[in-house]
Amino acid sequence: MTDTPERTLPQLLPWQEEAAAQLRRAWSADRLSHALVLQVAKGLGKQSFAAWLACAVLCDKSVASTLECCGECASCALFAAGSHPDLLWVVPEEDKQQISIDQVRAAIERLTKTSYRQGYKVAIVNPAHLMTPNAANSVLKTLEEPSPRSLVILITSQPSM
């Protein structure tokens, strides 16, 4: 028995490898987009892919090398513990059906500030199609004027958000 809690990092599913390879090429060319929409049918691992990407972008060793979670650095440990300060999941609040403009504004405010770990800041909106119209408009403004070293990942199973 060990005193250290077991930490788990997100893993890619086999059918996600091609998309991950495209993102790795963009990362190595320093051309990773500031926003991505993951529109995939239910049950195919959208959340796990978004988590993998967030972990890889936040990893201290990904900054200078390939887009992967090393599993050894402080950022990966924080991610695995669910307490990375530069990662924000935006989901409908308990007992709510939609993602509110206040939630989106709070996430955008965090993206505009300096990173706690001096790297990327990531906001994952899930499911993006449940944003109120005002919340969606607020995200649109951020997409038009992104903060440096920030990534917004919108997850949906709806083909037309």
N, C-alpha and C positions, 0 to 999 in steps of 0.2 A: 504494500500500500504506500502511495506517495502523498506528500503534503501539497503538491502542486495540482491545482484543478486541471483537468483535461481541457484543452482548448481546441476548438474546431474552426477551420476556415472554410469558406465556400469553395466548392469544387465545380468545375465545368461538367456538364453532361455531354455525352458523345456528340449529339446533334448540334451542340453550341460551338464546337471547335472552329468551324469555318468563320463564323461571326467574330469569334475571339481572335482568329488569325488576322482578320481585317483590322481590328482595333489595335493589335500589336504592331502591325505595319504603320498605322497612323501614329502610334505612340513613338516608335523608334524614329520616325521622320519629323517628330515634334509637330504633328498636325492633327492631334486628337481634338475632335469637336468639343465645344463647350456645352453641348446639349445633345441628348439622344432620346429617341422614342423607341421603346421596345413594344412592338405591337405583335403579339403572338397569341394563338388560341389558348384557352384555359388548360392548365395541367401540363404545360410543356417547359416549365422552369424559368419563367420570366424573372421572378423574384431572386432565384438563386443566381441567375446570370447577372442581374443588377448588383447583387451582393458581391459576386466575384469581381466585377469591374471596379466597384467602389473599393474593395480591399486592395486590388492591384494598383489602383491610382494612388491610394493613401499609403501604400507600403514604402518605407524609407529606402529600400533598395531598388524600387522600380523607377525612381527619379532618374538614375543614370543608366539603367539597363533595360531589360525586357519587362513587359507588362505582366507581372505575376505577383502573387502574395508569397513572400519568402517564408513566412511562418516563424521567423526568428527575431525580427526587429520589434521595437517598442510599439510601433503603429499596428503591426499584425497582432500583437498581444492585446492591445486595446480593442481592436476590431473583434477579435475572437471573444473577448469578455463582454462585448456589446456596449462598450463605453468610449468609443473613439469620439473625441470632441469635435472633429471636423466632418462627421457624418450625421446627417439628419434624415430620418424617414418621415415623410409627410403622408399620413393615412387619415381616414375619417376618424374623428374623435368618438369615444365611446357613446353609444346611444344616438349617433348622428348618421345620416345617410350620405352626406356630401363632405367634401373637403372645403373648408371655409376660406374666405379671403384673409382672415386673420392668421390662419395657419400658414398660408402661402407668404404673407408679408413677413411673418416671423422667420421663415426659412430664407427668404430673400435677404433679410437684414443680416442673418448669419453668413450668407455667402458674400456679402459686401465687406465684411470685416476681415481682418488679418487672420490667417490660419493659426490655430493653437500650436500645431506641430510644424509650422513653417513650410507646409506643402500645399497640396490641393485641399479644397473644400467640396463636399459632395452632398447634394440633396436628391433624394429619391422620392418621387411622387407616385403613390400607388393606392388605388388605381386612378390614373390621370383623368379618365372619363367621368369621374365623380366630382371633379372640381365644379364649384359654382361658376357661372359666367364671369363674375367679377374676379374670382380667384384665377381663372384661366387668363383673363386680360392682364392681371398682375404678372403672371408667369411670362406672358408674351413680351412684356416690357423688359423683363430680365433677359429673355432670349435675344432681344434686339440689342441690348447694351450689357453684355456679360461682364462680370468681375474677372480680373485676372486669376488664373489657376483655380477656376471653379468649374464644376460639372453638374449639370442638372439631368437626371434620368427620369423620363416619364414612362410609366408602365401602364399598359392597357391591353385588354383583349378585344376592344371595340375597333373595327377597321376605320371608322370615322369618328374621331373624338369631337 
